[in-house]
Amino acid sequence: MKDGYYLSIYAHLDRLGACYNLTARHDQNMALWLKTGSRVELVRYWEFERYSGHKHHGIPFFDRKHAWDIITKLLAEANIKPQQLNAVWGTPGLSSEDDSWMKDNTGLSSHILSHLYSALLFDTNQFYNGTTLALALDGGPDSLLDSQSPEMPFYAGAVVKNGNMEIFPIPSPGGLWASLSYLTKMEEGSLMALGSASSCTLHTPVEHAPTISCITDFSSAWDWVEKLLHTVSNITDNDTGNIFSGFDPLFTEKENRISMAVKVVQQESKRQVGSIVDHILKKYNLTPSNTKLALSGGFALNCPTNTYLVRKFSFAGFQAPPCVNDGGISLGYGLRAFLHFMGRFDFITPSAGMGMVNQTSSSSSVDKDYIAKALDDLKKGPVVWVEGGAEMGPRALGHRSLLADPRKRAMQDSLNHAKQRQWWRPVAPVILAEYVDQWFDDGLISPFMLHVMHLKPERINQVPAIAHIDGSARVQTLTSDEAPMLYSLIHEFYKRTGIPMLCNTSLNDKGEPIINSYEQALTFAARRGVKTCYLDGQRRIIPQTQADMGQSQPSKRMAQDFSISQSLRERTKTDLNPHGLTRKELALWINSPRLKRLDPKNKAQADVISRYYKKIINQSQGRPLPLDLLFKHQESI
């Protein structure tokens, strides 16, 4: 394998998909690598949602030319041209070589394997010289690279001992959360926050949730969640003390009922994943105190389960990339490629800040006056903080953050108001890593905000803005290597106040991804009334308000256009969808491996697509992803 640059891409090319904004791969992303001898370095990481402004960006490229026009502009951020790339991996139509090596003999999807490798190879020293138990728990396989079948295992586990690896299928509770999210119309993060906010608790026993291993298990998961919601919906005040604890007066009845259901789903999640881990430990005769736990996939954002596993089994450590969701697939693609082609390599584990770097680079030294001004501004209210490259993943980790003083309960309200979130949503703390044991009972190192810890009881009144209603907090531990200016700011705050942490929430408006650029940061501040912006240790800016700019409507986020022209869109619709399939029918077609073989331009085949769509809708009974029905009806195609 030659030295030089390589690119791994998790994206999609589809003309009709681009015209109708149909998603086959969400959270699209791209990673640039540099190989030098046995060493591999991650040079830059792009999450497309940060550029397009579309959260969970899933819009396909129109064609290869459209893709390379945009990719070339992104590569220019790293002063790289496409002709400098030795190879491109991961996306049909863009890959420079056959990606069939991604389909190994495990019987597992390339999608879930990429998740697995993103966690396992995030520390190659541990991979080759230690023992690791890894779990990849995600939503489902990749229909672009994987030929799905009803029995294809969705989730993967692995045990690695000194570079010797065994991979195997496992079940996951992820489908329970997907069903709960759809039925309650709430995102999973909001559900988890509400579950621990309201004190309302179901006392009556509930049958254990079904395990989910493949497509055919999704119906039973849906039925179980639907039954649980029916149970809590029939509870009345007369059941207080017997069936449930009583409605929490701080919340609406609807919120209390959802909170009860969330607590049950969370309990079942811990039970199921704990049982999986216990089985693996016994089967492979692993000693947890000598074993690291590695997690990836969207379920790894379930911080309470992560912390529960580490504490229950006393693992030697916890390992996960900052982008555990599908935003990390190109990371997994690249690491898996280097393992395949090199056999053994050394990966330099990066900080989280591998995304866009603004034109004014971060200061190489910490300016004391800059820090002093920021501390003074924090006394008055939240400040926008931009430092170095944007974070990988969905968490604010000090590179694109909204910071505030944790000593004032009103700051939580200010931050939630700025973010347009519910009042009960918690605000995360970023704490100097060396002090985490002094403030939290579960004093774990958590550089990527993937653990929930409980404040020591005597500390809660000192930092009320970051204490959730149950005394917990989703914690980021910070070292000077990760974000040196933020580290200096918190260190000086600690010297002044005795508090080694700040409130830290992501820099984005409601429904938007985290911002990338200075311009977006200033627009956000003006839109949401944040008084001061601190940019890379060099600029302190008081943004203009909407009134100052003579605007009555909020400023729009400045974003890069990934779309195609309206004229090309209309021509393509006429040429490729002449029989007028609806957007929903085309969405089914683009996400279904067998249906995708059919050509919408052919009248008979377009009728087949429409007919299968109607059958599935008629039998799905409101299910969002009737995958079992989908494959049942496709057997005859």
PEFENQUI-V334247 format. One line per field, one symbol per residue. ss: DSSP state (@ for helix, = for strand, . for the rest). psi: psi as a letter, one per 40 degrees, with the letter a starting at -180 (. if undefined). Layout:
ss->???
psi->???
This chain:
ss->...=======..=.@@@@@@..=.....========..=========@@@@@......=.=..@@@@@@@@@@@@@@@...@@@=====..........@@@.......@@@@@@@@@@@...@@@@@@.======..................=======..=======.=.@@@@@@@@@@@...@@@@@@@@@@....=.........=..@@@@@@@@@@@@@@@@@@@...@@@=...=........@@@@@@@@@@@@@@@@@@@@@@@@@@@@@@@....@@@.=====.@@@@.@@@@@@@@@@@...===......@@@@@@@@@@@@@@@@@...===...................@@@@@@@@@@@@@..====.............=====....@@@@@@@@@@@.........====@@@@@@@=..........=====.@@@@@@.........=======.....@@@@@@@@@@@@@@...======...........@@@@@@@@@@@...====...===........................@@@@@@@@@@@......@@@@@@@@....@@@.....@@@@@@@@@@@@@@@@@@......@@@@@@@@...
psi->hiiaiihhhgahhhdddddefhhdhifiihhhihhhbehhhhdihhhdddddehhfhehiidaddddddddddddddefiideehdihiehhedheihedeegaeeeiidddddddddddeegddddeeahhhihhhadiihedehhiidehhdiiiihhhfehhhiiiiiieddddddddddefiiddddddddediehhhdhihiiiiihdadeeddddddddddddddddeiideehdcdieihheeiidddddddddddddddddddddddddddddddefihdeehihhiiiddeegddddddddddefidihhiidgdaeeedddddddddddddddhihhhhiidgeahhidhiiheihhdddddddddddddaiihhhhaiiihieihfedgihiiheehddddddddddefiidehihiihihdeeddedhdfgihgdffeihihihdeededgddehideeiihihhhidddgdddddddddddddeehfiihhiigiiheiiiididdddddddddefhdihhhfedhhhhiiidddefhdiiiihhihheiiiddddddddddefeefiiddddddddehdddedihedhddddddddddddddddedfehdggdddddddede.
